[in-house]
Amino acid sequence: MFNNYFKTAWRILWRNKLQTGINTVGLAIGIAGCLSVFLLVEFELGHNKDIVDADRIYRVYSNFYGQFSGANPGVPTGIKNLAETSVEGTEVQCMMHTYLAQVTLPGEFNEAALKKMDEQKDIVVTGPEYFDLIQNYEWLAGAPRQSLGAPYQVVLTESKARKYFGLKDATEALGRTVVYQDSLRMTVAGILKNPDFRSDFHFNDFISAQTIPSSFLKDEIPDNAWGSTRSADQLFIKTSEGVTQAAMTGFLSPLNDRANEGEESEEEGQEFLLQPLSDLHYNQELGLFDNSRPPAHKPTLMGLILVAILLLLLAAINFINLSTVQATLRSKETGVKKAIGASQAQLRWQFLIETGLLTLLTVPLAMALSELALRFFAEFLPSGFAMSFWSLKVMLFLIGAVVLVTFLAGLYPSFVISSFNPAFAISKASGGGIGKNSSRLRKSLIVFQFVLAQVFIIGAVMIGRQMNYLLQKDLGFDQESVVYFYNWRGGATKKELFKDRLQQLPHVSAVGVQNKPPMAQGYQTSFIEFPRDSELVEMQAHFRYVDTSFLNLYGIELLAGRNLLPSDTVAEFLINETLAADLGHQDPADAVGQTVEYGDNQVPIVGVVKDFHVRSFHHAIPPTVITANNRSAWSVAVKISSAEHYPATMESVRQIWKEVYADDEMRHFVLNDAIEKMYASEARTAKLINTATGLAILVSCLGLFGLAFFSVTQRAKEISIRKVLGATVAQVVGLISRDIVKLVIIALVIASPLAYFFMDHWLQDFAYSIPIPWWVFILAGLVAVTVAFLTVGLQSLKAALANPVESLRSE
């Protein structure tokens, strides 16, 4: 019996090529979207899940409360010693210090034969307890306490050992030397098998924490310090069996007490909180580790899932609409089958098998489209992501998708077709048997399709306008043709030499040093204090450590006072308008000459500059301090006079770099590109919405095209009679198209408030955003009406231009 079902289904699909083609393309797009999203979401959601005892692992992070609240994933280094003696309820306590270093590898037999590597970003300084915390590693050589229990030892993964030493057998690297930052000589004491579990612990070099007190690392990672908190210094714990997160939070009280010693106000301070390992991969505020990939953005993942489901729904809607319309053409077939004894259940199975066979045939096309989609979005995919269509999970997903789509798209049409009265169905020349309920459903589904399409259109327009605003708005400084360089090696002498050589280039208009450009992804803040209303007020301000060229280099306007004088240490401040207002001075000139306390020093304010953006437009312009501090400014920035001279000037810069920093690779950043990267998430959203908009319109139009084709076919005689009676081509086209246009207008009325709600919510994430104009809704409606009219109008025009004799002569 089922064999006959499949034969019949294949013949019907082959006979109705137009409907089969439309449904194949629509379903393939929907399944491809779902498959692409499944691969990405499965990859992201799989992080850290396979770690042993993951439910008992937490990161201890710092939370600052009071006037300047915020969270930092790091902790003071002094927490380690105190936690070991005073914090209960833990099975493992592990400090991790992320580290970035250039690596040199002496020759095995000739130490002078050096091999220099690029800067390595996957280094961590930690102790053997790391491997008690993360127990999934497999050791090829060595053991935790043996390999990380003494100073100047390093453990490498096998991939890193091969990268460093070019060995086939990674264990042969044992005993060899790796030099970090020129002088930190480490001996390879252990080799790990490449991790086979997916996690955010991206490390491949594990430097023994015992090395810190006996090397220059003690200056970068001070022991028992409580005055500063860096994101590079992180504490993880594994709780004892049965200890809850709430109980563990209480056990951190000794650490909170120590952090707030001497704090006069209970409303200001620092506390230590717990972040479950399950939250690590998604927390945008805390982030992951320094030098690692950014966290996954859960709202984006949820948005991807929603878009994929909606595309699949659009394709299913097309299938339902086309199937119920075509049911009129199959009513005689159904009536005959029922007359000779076919039951409703058998007819439903017949139609479901047709749907299932069609869906199954779309899978290869869907897989090809999915691969194209993932390649199209390749620059937005997370590191480590790989396309794999032949895994068991993917196969199960595709089987589930076929079954789901078969029932989602085929169930209702199967009930419609199987419900025909056989005598009525056979007696009707046009088929018959489909009532008003099916017509209402088709119209409702068309409205639903165009509601989605118009929401996407409005979203695409608004996101595009906001992105244009982000990249075109005046930032308060000149960012054009500015390139900056980082190099900590070689000291101040080489930095000054490099700067002086750059100034001699003919098309360089300004050169300066800085810790960061005016606007940057990362930020550095410090506290200042000043008197207000007979009390001392503490305020957190963003700092830029620069030289005297900073204002000229970036064209920052000085509103009052003077520029900074040269200095190697903090001696005076320039402040921005926002900070001047926070100090209580509405007129910038009134702030000049005032002093603020910074550290243990009273520092005079010598000038006020016009506000400029220091962070992305998600954040309001904060209080900002500019101060001359040559020791803390390790980035050299150069402004090239015009874009046409950029290539030749950069080639000259590379030559100067090679002469000054002969052994180091040139690391440079174009300021405009760096600013654009701040909006990578928005760029991903824009590309996603634009793609979804195009696909939604395409799938909706495929459905409309099919409906128009069947409608024209069914009404061919009516159209011919109207033409014989004098109807014009325009009247015939309008007759067929007007119902669809009405539905699109109804969809606009429904889509407008929905789109406004979603876009208003999205724009609230920005401190600076554009308003939502009224015309964007009219534009979306016009686009949808135009596309729908063209789609239906083509079929209508074809019918209107046809010879009426061809349709009427069979009567």
N, C-alpha and C positions, 0 to 999 in steps of 0.2 A: 504493500500500500504506500509506504513512504517513498519507495522507488518511483512510483507513478507521480507522487506529489512533486518530487524533484524534477522529473522530466517535464511535467506541466509548467512548473515555475520557470524553468529555463526557457521554454518556448514562449511564454508570456513576456518575460523580460526581453527576449530577443525581438519579439514582434513589436513591442512598444519602445522603440529605441530612444525617442526623445525623452520620454518620462524616465527611462532607465538612466540615460546620460545625465539628466538634471539631478536625479536623486543620488547617483554615484558621486558626482562632483561635490554636491552639498554635504553628503554624509562623510566623504573622504576629508573635507575641510574640518568638519566637526570632530571626527575621530583623531585626525592629525593634531589638532589643537589640544585635545585631551591627552594624547600620548606624549606630546612635547612637555606639557605641564606636569604630567605624571613623572616623567624622567627627572625633571628638575626638582620637583617637590620631594620626590623619594630620596634624591641625593641630599637635599638640604635637611630633611627631617631625620635622616639616618646618622647625623653627626652626634658623636658621644654616646649613642645608645648602647653600643656593644662594650663599653668600658665596664670592667668588673666592679660591682657595688656602686654603680653610677648614682643610685638613689641616695647614697650616704656621703657623696662628695659635694663640697660647697667651696665657693670662693668667698673669702672675707674681703669686703671692700669698705672704703671710707665714704661716709656721708656727712657733708658739712651742712649745718642748719643755722638759721638766723637771717640776717639781712642779705648775705651772699651765700645762698644755699647751692648745693650741687653735689654730684657724686663723682668719685674717682675710683677706678678699679684697683688702684695701688694702695699700699699701706706704708707707714713709716717703717724703716728697717729695724727700729728698736723693738718692734712688736714680737720679733722672733724669740728673743731671750725671755721676755716676760710671758709670752704665751706658753712656752714649754713648761714653766713652773707654776702657772696660775690658772690656766684654762682647763676645765674638766670636760669629760664627755667625748674626747677625741681619741681615735685610734692612730691617726697619722696627721702630722703637721708638716707642711712642705712649703718653704720659701722658694720662689722662682724669680730670677732677675734676667729679663730679656736683654740681649746684647747684640749689637751690630758692629761688625769688625771686618777689616780687610785682612786676608789670610795670605801668609807666605809659607812655602814648603821647601825646606832645605833639601838638597839632593841626598840620596841614601848614602852614597860613597864620597860625595864632594859637597860639603855644606855651602860652599860659595855658589854652587849652581842652584840658584833660587827659582822657584816656580811661583808666580804671583797669580792669585785668584781675584775675581771680582769681590765686591763687598758682600759678605754673607749675612743674611737677615734671619736665619733660622737657628740662632745660637741661644742657649739658656745656661745660666750659671745656677747650679742647684746641687743638692746633696743626694745621697743614696736613697733617702726617703721618697724621692720622686717616683721611684719604681715600686715602692709600697703603695703609693697613691694610685698610680696607673699601672696595673698589673698585667696588662695585655701584651707587653713587649716580650719578644723571645730573644734570648742571648745566644749569639754564635760564638762569642769568646768573652771571658770575664764574668763578673757578677757585681751587683750593685755596690756592696760595701768594699769589695776588693778594688773595684775600678774607680769609685768616686770617694774613697775614704781618705785620700791623702792629697796634699797640694800638687798642682801642676799635672793633673791627670784629666784626660778628656775621653769621652765615649762618643763614638760615631755610629751612625746607621751604615749599613752596607753600601747603600747608594752614595752616601757622602764619602765613604772611604775610597770607593772606586773613582769618584769625581776628583778627589785630591791626589790620589796616588796611581790611578790608572791600572789597578790590579784586577785580575780575574777573580782571584780568591780574596775577598775583603778581609779575612782574618790575618792575612800577611801584613796588614797595616799595623798590627800590634807592635808597640815599642818604637814606632816612628814618631817624628816630631812635627807638630803643627804650630806655627807662630801666628799669634793674633796681635794686630796693631803693632807690628815691628818688634816688640820686645817680650810679649807674653808667650814663652816657650812651653808648650804642653806636650806631654807624652800620651800617645794613644794607648789606653789601658783597657778598652772594651769595645766590642763590636755588636751591634744590634741588628737583627733581621729587619728588613724594611717592614714598617707597620702594616698589618693587613686589616686594621680596623679604622673606621672613618672618624676622625676627631679634629678638634680645634687646636690640639697640642702639636703644632707644626714643626717642632724642633728636630734637628738632625745632628747638632753638636751639643754635647752635654759637658760643660766645664765644671770641674769640682769646686764646690763652694768653699772648700778648705783653702783654695788659692787666694781668696779675697784678702785676708789680713796680711799675707806675705808678698803682695804684688801691688802694682799701681791701681788695681781695682778697688783698693780700700778708699781711694779718693772719690771714685764714682759711686761705690756702694758702701757708704760709711756704716760702721757697726753701731748699733744702739742709738740711732738718730731718731728724734721725735719731732723735729722742727719742720720737716718737709715731707711731702707725699708725692711720689712719682708713680706713674702708671707702669713703669718698668719693673717695679718691686711688688710682687703679688704673693699673697698667702692663700694656699688651699688647705683644706682639712678634710679628713674622712672621719665621720662621727662613729662612736662605738655603737654596737648593735642595740637597737631599741631607743636611741636618743633622737627625739624629734627636733625639727628645725626651731620650734618655739623654745624648747628647753635649751638648745645650743645657743640661741641668741642671748638667753639669760646668763649663760656661762661666760659670755664675752664682757661682762661688767667690769672686771679688773682692767681690761684694755681701755675701755671707755673712760674710766676714772683717771688712768695715767695720761691719756691724750688730752684731758681737759684740766690738768693740774694748772693752777694759777689763773684760770679763766674767771674773770670777775662777774660776768653775766651768764645766767643759766639759759638765756635765750640764744646765745651764740656758742658754737662749739663743734665738736667732731664726734661721730659715733661710728662704730663698726657693725656692719650688717652682713647677712649671709645671702649669697646668690646661689641657688641650686645649679648643679651642673646642667640640668635639663634646660635652663634659661640662658646658658652661656652663649649659645650659637645665635641667639636672636635679639639680645639686648642692645639696642642702638645707643642708649645713654652711656653704658659702661664699656661697650666694645669688647674686643677679645684681648690680644696681646700686642704690644708694640711690634711693628714691622710685619704683622700678619695681615691677612685679608680682612676687610670689614665684616661685621656680623651680617647674617641674612636678615632681610627686611620682611618680617612676617606679614604686614599688611599687603606688601607687593605680592607675596606668595598667595595670600587669600584672593587678591585681585586677579591673579593669573588663573586660579582655579575657577573663579566666577566667570571670567571671560570665556574660558574653555567650555564650561557648562552651557553658557548662553549660545555659543556658536553651535554646539551640538543640538540644542533646543531649536535653533533656527532651521537647521537641516531637517530635524524631525518634523517640524511644522510644515516645511515644504512637502515632505513625504505624505503627511496626513492630508494636506490640501489637495495635492495632485491625485492621490489615491481615491479620495472621496469623489472628486470630479470625474475621474476615469471610471468610477464604479457605474456611472450611467451607461457607459459604453459596454460594460461587462454584465449588465443586468440580465440580458437574455441568456448569456452563458450560465449565470447563477440560477436563473429560473429553470432552465433545462436540467441542470444537475439536481436541483431540489425535486423536480417533477419525477425524475427516475430514481429517487430514493436517497440522495445525499443528505446527511444531517447537517444542522447548523455547526456542530462541533467539527465535522470533517471540513466544511468550507472555511471555518476559522483557521484550522490547522494549515489548510492549503495556502491561505493568504499569509499566515505567519512564516511559513517555509519560504514563500516568495521573498518576503521582507528579509528573512535571515540569509538567504542565498545572496541577495543583492548586497547586504551589509558585509557579508564575508568577502565578496568580490572587491569591495572598496578597501579592504585592509592593506593590500600591497601598495595601492596608490596613497593611502593615508600614511604608511611608513615612509614612502619617498618624500611626501610633503612635509612630514615631521622632520626628516633629516635636513631638508632645505630650510625649514623654519629655524632650526637650531643653529644652522650655519649663518643664517641672516642675523640672528641675535648673538653671534659668537662673542662679540666684544663685551657683552653684558653677563656672560655665563661665569659662574664662580670657578676659581682655579681648582684643578683636580677633577672637574666634571668631564665625563667621557660618554659619548653616545654608544649605547649597547642595546640593540633591539632584540637580541636572541637570548636574553637571560630568562630564567623561569618566571621572575616577577613580571616582566614585560609580556610574556606569553599569556600568563594568567590574566593580566590586565586586558589584553586584546580580546581574549575569550569572553571576559566579563562585559567588555564594551559591546561586542557583537550581540550578546544575549540581551543586554539592557536596551540597545537601540532597536533590536527586533521587536521587543515588547512595547517600548516607548512609541515607536513610529507605526508599528503594525497592528497594535491591539484594537484601537478604535476603528480604523478602516475595515478590519476583519469582521467586527460586529455589524458595521453598516452593510457590507456586502452580503453577509450571511442572513441578514434580517429581511431581504426582499420577499415579497409575496410572489410565488412563482407565476400564477395566472396573470397578475397585474404586470409583472416584469416582462413576460413573453409577449403580452398584447401591445405594449408600447413600442412604437417605432423608434423612439429615441432612447429607449431604455426605461427611464422612470424609476421610481421607487425611492428617490432621495428627497427627503422633505425639507421643511424650513429649518429644522434643528441643525442639519448638516450645513446649510447655507449660513446660519448664524455663527456656527463654530468656525467656518472658514474665514468669515469676516473678522471675527474676534482674533483669530490667529494672525491674520494679516496686520491688524492693528498692533498686536503684540510685537511682531517683527519690526514694524516701523517705529514703534516706541523705542525699542533697543537701538535701532539704527540712528535715530535722531538724538538720543542721549549720547551715543558715541560721537556723533558729528559735533554736538555742542562741546563735549569734553575735549575733543581734538582741537577745536578752535581756541578754547580757553587756555588749555595747557600750552599750545603754541604761542599764544599772545603773552602768557606769563613768562615762558622761557625767553622770548624776545626781550621782555622787560628786564629780566634778570641780567641778560648779557649786554643790554644797550644802555641801561640807566647809568647816570653819572655816579661814579663811586667816590668822588671827592679827591681822586688822584688820577694821574695819567699812567695808564698801564700799557700803552702801545709800545712795541719794540723794546721791551725790557726783558733782559735775560739775567738770571742769577745763578751763582755757582757755590757749591759747598766743598770745603776740604779742611779738615781739622789737622791734617798731617803737615808738617813743615813749620808750624808755629807762625807767630806774628810776622816774622821777617819775610817769609815767602808770600804771605798774604799781602803785605804792603808792596812787595816787589811786583806781584801779579797785578795789583791795582794800579801801580805807577805805569807799568807797561801798557795796560789797557788805555790809560788816559792819553797815550801818545798816538793812538790810532786815529786816522783822519775823520772817520765818520762816526765816532763815539762822542756823544754830546755831554754825557755825565757818567761818573763812576762813583760808587759809594760802597760802604760796608754796612751790614745789618745782621741782626739775628734772624729776622724774617722780613719778607716784603710787607707792605701795608696791609694787604688782605691775604690770609693764608688759611689752610685747612686746620692746622694745629694752632694752638695759642699758648701764651705764657702769661700768667697773672701773678701779681704780688699785692700785698696789703700795704696801704698807706694810712696814716692817721692825721687828723686835723681837728682843731677846736671848732665847736659849733654850739652856741648857746651855753657857754661855760662848761661844756663837757667834751671829752675827747671821742671823736667818731672814727671808727675803723671802716675802711672801704677797700674793696677789691678792684684793681684796675688792670687793664691789659697793658703790657709793656712792649716797647720796641727799643732795642739797644742798637744804636746806629752811630754814624759819624756825622760831621757837619754838612755833608753833601745830600743828606736824605731828603730835605724839603725840595731842593732844586731838582734832584733826580726824578722825583715823582710829581713835581708841580703842585705840592700841597701848599695851600694859601695860609700865610701867617697873618692872623687878624690883629694881634696886639703883641707888643714886646719885641724881642729880638731872637735870632737863631742861637743855637747852642754853640759853645766854644769847645775846641778839641779837648778830649779827656780820655784817659784809660780807665777811669772809675766813675761811678755815679757822682756827679757834682751839682747838677742843675737839671730842671725839668722843663720840657714843653708839654702842655696838656691840651686836650681837645675841648671844644665848646661844651660837650656833655659833662665832662668832669668839672669844668669851670662853673657850670650851673649847679652841679651837685655840691660844690664847695660853697654855694650861696651867692655867686656873682652872675647876675644877668648880663652885665656889661663885661665882655672878655678883658678889657683893659684893667678892671678892678682886681682881677686875679693875679696880674703881674706884680711881682714883689712879695707876694705872700709865701709862706713856707709850709711844707708838710713834712711829717715824720716818716722816714723810710728806713726800716731797720733801726739802728740806734742813732741815726743822723737826721738833722734838720736840713731839708733840701729846698732851695729857693725855686720858685716858678719864674722863669725868665720870659715866657711867651705863651700865647694861646693860638692854636691852629684851627682852621675850619674843620668840622667833623668829616671824617672819611670812614668808609666801611672797613672793618678789620676781620669780619667773619661773613659768612654767606647771608643772604637776605632772609633766612629763617630767623635771624637774631637781630634785635635792635642794636644800633651803634652804642657800644658800652663806653664807660669812662676809660680813657686811654692816655698813657704817658709815653713820651718820646724822650730818651735820654742818651747822651753820648757815653758810650762804654765800649771802647775798642776791644777790650779783652773778651767780651761776651758776644761780639759781632763777627761770626766766622763765615758769613756769606758775603761774597762780593757780587754786586749788581752793576750791570752796565746798560745804558740806554743808547740804542743805535739811532742815528739821526733820522733815517727814513727806511721804509720797507724795501725799497729798491737796492739799498746798500747792505741789506741783512746778510745774504749768502756770502759775499766777499769778506765782510767784517767778521762773520763767525769763523771763516776759514783762517783769518789772521789770529783770532782768539785761540783757536786750536793749536796753532804753532807756538804762541806764547805760553800756553798751558804746558805743552811738551817740554819747553825750555825751562819752565819754573818747577813744574811737578813731573819730572821725567818718568817716575815709576808709578804714577797714579792715573787711573782712568778719569777722564773729564766728566763730571756729573753736572749737568746744567738743566735749567728749567725755564721755559718761556712763561712769563707771568700770565699772559692771556690764556694759555692752555691750562695753567694751574687753576685759574679762576673758573674756567669751564668745567674742570673735573670736580669742583665743589658741587656741581649740579648733576652729577652722574645719575643719581637716583631719579631725578626729574626727567633727564634725557631718556632713561629706560622707560619711564611711564609714558612719555610722549610717543616714543616709537611703538610701544605696545598698543596704546589707544589708537594711533594712526593706522596700524596694521589691523586691529580689531574693527575699526570703522570701515576700512576697505572691504574686509571679509564679510562683515554684516551686510553691507550694501550689496555685495556680489551675491551672497546666498539668498538674500531677500529678492533680488531682481531675477535670479534663476527661477525662484518659485513663481513670481509674477509672470514671467515669460511663459512658463508652463501653463498657468491658469488662463492667461490670455489666449494661448494657442487652443486650449480645449474649449474655451468660451466661444471663440470665433468659429471653431468647427461645429459646435452645437447650434449656434445661431446663424449658420450660413444662409439658410433659406429665409430667415427673418430679415437679414441684411439685404439679401437680393430683392425681396418684395419691397422693402423701403426704397431701394435704389430705383426700382421700376416705377414706384409712385412719386419719384422726384427728389428723394433725399440726396443732399450733396455729400461729397467726401468728408468735409469737415463735420457735418452732422453725424455721420456714421462713426467717425473717430471719436467724437465727443460722447456719443451714446455708449460706446463700449468702455471709454476711459473714465467717465465721470464718477462711477461708483468707487473705483480704486482711488481716485484723487480725494474723494470725500473721506475715505478710510485713512488716508495719509494725514489729512488735516486733523481728524479726530486724534490720531496718534501724536501729532504735535502738541495738542492741548494737554494730553496726558504726560508727554515727555518733558515739557518745559519745566514744571515744578520739580520733577524728579532730578533733572539735570542741574537745576539751580541748587537744590539741596546738596547734591554730591560735590559740585564744584565749589560752593561756598565753604563746605567742610574742608576740602582740599586746600583752598587758599588760606584758611585760617592758620595753617602750619607756617605761613610766612609772616614775618614782621612787616614786610613791605610787599604789597601785591596790587594788582590792577582791580578795578571794579568789574562787575559782570554787567555788560551793556545789554540793553533790550534787543538791539538788532541781531545779536547772535542767535536768538531763538527764531527770528524771522528768516535768517540765513539758513538755519538748519531745515526749516520747513520748506523753503524754496528749493534747496538741494534735493530733499527727499521727494517733493512733488515733481520736480523736473526729471529726476532719475526714474521714478515710477511711471510718469507720463510717457517718457521715451521708450521705456521697456514695453508697456502695454500698447502705446501708440503705433509702434512698428507693426505689430500683429494687426491692429485695427486698420491701419493704412493699407496693409496688404489685402485685407478683406474688403475694404471700401473700393479698392481699385480693381477687384476681381470682376470678371464678366458674370452678371447675374444669371445668364442662361445656363451656365455650367452647373449651378446649384438647383435650378428649378426644373430642368428638363427631365429629371428622373421621376417627377410627380405624375 
